[in-house]
Amino acid sequence: MGRLQTMTVGGALRVAVVLLVPSFSVAQNKNVCLDCHSKLQGSLKVTAEQDAAAVHGHKGMSCVTCHGGNMQDEARAKAAGSGFRGHISREQIPQLCGSCHADVNSMKRFNPSLRTDQLAEYHTSVHGIQFAKGDVHVAVCTDCHGVHEIRAGSDPRSPVHPLNVSKTCQRCHSDAALMKTYRIAATQYADYTDSVHHEAMVVRGDLSAPTCSTCHGSHGAVPPGGGSVANVCSRCHVLQAQFFDESPHKAVFAEGCATCHSSHKIKHPDDNFVSLAAGSACGECHTKDDDSGRVAEAIHGRLHKFEVQVADARVLLARAETSGMDVADAQVLLGQANDSLTKARVRVHTARFEKVNAELDAGSKPAVAALSAGEAAMKERSFRRRIIFVPGIAILAVVLALGFYIRELERTEQGSQRPSEDADRKMAA
Amino acid sequence: MDAAARVQMWIDERLNLQELLAPLREKTVPVHRHSQWYFLGGLTLFLFTIQLCSGVLLLLYYRPSANEAFESVQNITNHVQFGWLVRSVHSWSANLMVFCAFAHMFSVAFARAYRKPRELTWMTGMFLLFLVLGFGFSGYLLPWNTRAYFATKVGTEVPGQLPVVGHWIMVIMRGGEDVTGATLTRFFALHVTILPALAIGMVMTHLLLVQKFGTSVPASVESEWQANPRLRKEIKFFPNFFLRELMGWYVVLAFLIALAAFLPWELGTKADPFAPAPAGIKPEWYFLAQFQTLRMIPAKIFHIDGEVLGILGFGLGGALWLALPFIETLLGTRGARYVRVGAVLALTYLASMSVIGYMAK
């Protein structure tokens, strides 16, 4: 006591700072909720790691933000007046999440660029409409985003990251028993995994490739109606949609693009798609006896012929290139021919032969030129290989002549040395 | 008297060529079971001459700027009459010259032909090998294709790792912070003026020393000859040995032309400094061992940067190899054995690291 009295004001302040700062930070970090819940099991278990990984934790939110209560003081954790809500039922979830995520002012404080219409969209979705009818089995926010370990959608570990969306949706939509109650097929995910879109997304890692939410929407998820399919596809396949609008199919295809390409199991179409052969798209409705069937056959024939021409040029140029011939200019021509083929394949959506043919005609000149350049390169290669025989034979002749000359030279030298050696020997004798 | 003899007599009267050529006539070359290794030096010289001739022909059309270099090489390959042959022969003979230079060096090391009084012959030969590698490094960039651009970028980064002077050396080599058109001009000047001048001077010195000290006989053969002088056999350098060399050169020339026709040297695509480096970029085969070592060396060895240690190691190895004749003398009676073991280890290291580097992705 005596010592305290002798302390200066400055000294007392320093002691106060030293003692208070750690206690303040301890108070800030204290979380009595986790003290208990980290030891519990099942849905009640929440660990400090989960809390730390969540995007909400990063923004300074904690258990009490959603559940209420007091996380500083164990005795008052669930006390009356602390706003403790305890367990949040599925019925409460959309509204609870929306209390911040639909509030423009709240979101401005944490992430001003995040949209705030998710709850409004949810109410327009099939999930939201069913939910409003009292069906709590449909998806709510936490079914897709997770509960305590919610990560940003851009985090590859998030269930709503583009790479994971289809897996998240299939948790319910591949459940045949659950889907049966809604009279929905449960094969969409299996079909999607067999599609060109899934390959682009998962195999090639192209995050711009379509996944479930790209076509159906995320919070406002609904199946696009037959008339809207073309609109949905045209967001990426702009030209195809434009040419489809010009085609006679536009008026009669009730399911739009899906009529030929299907909806989820969308395969990469090849030129046989436009033919009357078994498994082709055109052959589903047309035969060789109707005019449209004959147009399909004509388009297929023209595409096939051009493709063969381009493939021949490609093989020839590759051969010339591996033989060391420089065919860079011819490769540019081949690229132009390939572009025409691609454009013609897109023009197929007009279902008009003259449109497809016009594109291929534009590509014919570079295709022929590329083939000619390849032939010229191969001819030059043969010339180079033949011409070296001229110096080769000359060199061989010189080498042989040198060999004979050296032999003769050394024989003569030995001959002239022998008499002198014999004389030396005689002298020695 | 025919015209040729009259011209010869006219020249002799003025320059006394016969006297100048007399030592060449008296020069002899030993004949024994290892004599075939004597051809490697002459072969390297022949390939160097081909380099000079084909290089001069390429110079007629080559344009040393980042905008035109690739196109000019493309023009040589595609449009200039027999340009494809000259370019391919230049590239292939460069590689064969490096190979022959290395083979010649190891044959001299194993035969211990660097012994007194030939220490300076060994050292000038080593300097020639460094110059040959300099030719390879500087010439590789000149077509300005993708592979050459990025290999040069990696190659010039290596000395840049050295402490204190590293960055300075790298900037001098590149003519700036990055590999640009300035680097190309610099490498071109080095390739067609500085290095040839140095190489021609060094070749003359090397040949003068070879002429002065004569051809070395391996120690094992020499002891056999001393024990039995009747086994000693020699042939005249001119014309006997020279004609044999000429035969070898013709065979190599035919081989070069065949390589140029059947395996023309690839040009690739024009370098794009803004494009990402292609995967698996590697230097030419004669720098692969060093490249692979730097890839495999740990990041830190005793708190020192691994790459810096590697570069210093190459420098030390090169210096020790250069001083080989003196090291053997310093080591005394065991010197020869240590040098042989060192040469075997060096050859094994270079060969194995090159193979690993070639196989690595």
Boltz contact constraints between the chains, C-beta under 6 A:
constraints:
  - contact:
      token1: [A, 324]
      token2: [B, 264]
      max_distance: 6.0
  - contact:
      token1: [A, 326]
      token2: [B, 77]
      max_distance: 6.0
  - contact:
      token1: [A, 326]
      token2: [B, 78]
      max_distance: 6.0
  - contact:
      token1: [A, 326]
      token2: [B, 267]
      max_distance: 6.0
  - contact:
      token1: [A, 384]
      token2: [B, 261]
      max_distance: 6.0
  - contact:
      token1: [A, 385]
      token2: [B, 261]
      max_distance: 6.0
  - contact:
      token1: [A, 388]
      token2: [B, 257]
      max_distance: 6.0
  - contact:
      token1: [A, 388]
      token2: [B, 261]
      max_distance: 6.0
  - contact:
      token1: [A, 391]
      token2: [B, 257]
      max_distance: 6.0
  - contact:
      token1: [A, 392]
      token2: [B, 254]
      max_distance: 6.0
  - contact:
      token1: [A, 395]
      token2: [B, 250]
      max_distance: 6.0
  - contact:
      token1: [A, 395]
      token2: [B, 254]
      max_distance: 6.0
  - contact:
      token1: [A, 398]
      token2: [B, 250]
      max_distance: 6.0
  - contact:
      token1: [A, 399]
      token2: [B, 247]
      max_distance: 6.0
  - contact:
      token1: [A, 399]
      token2: [B, 250]
      max_distance: 6.0
  - contact:
      token1: [A, 402]
      token2: [B, 243]
      max_distance: 6.0
  - contact:
      token1: [A, 402]
      token2: [B, 247]
      max_distance: 6.0
  - contact:
      token1: [A, 406]
      token2: [B, 243]
      max_distance: 6.0
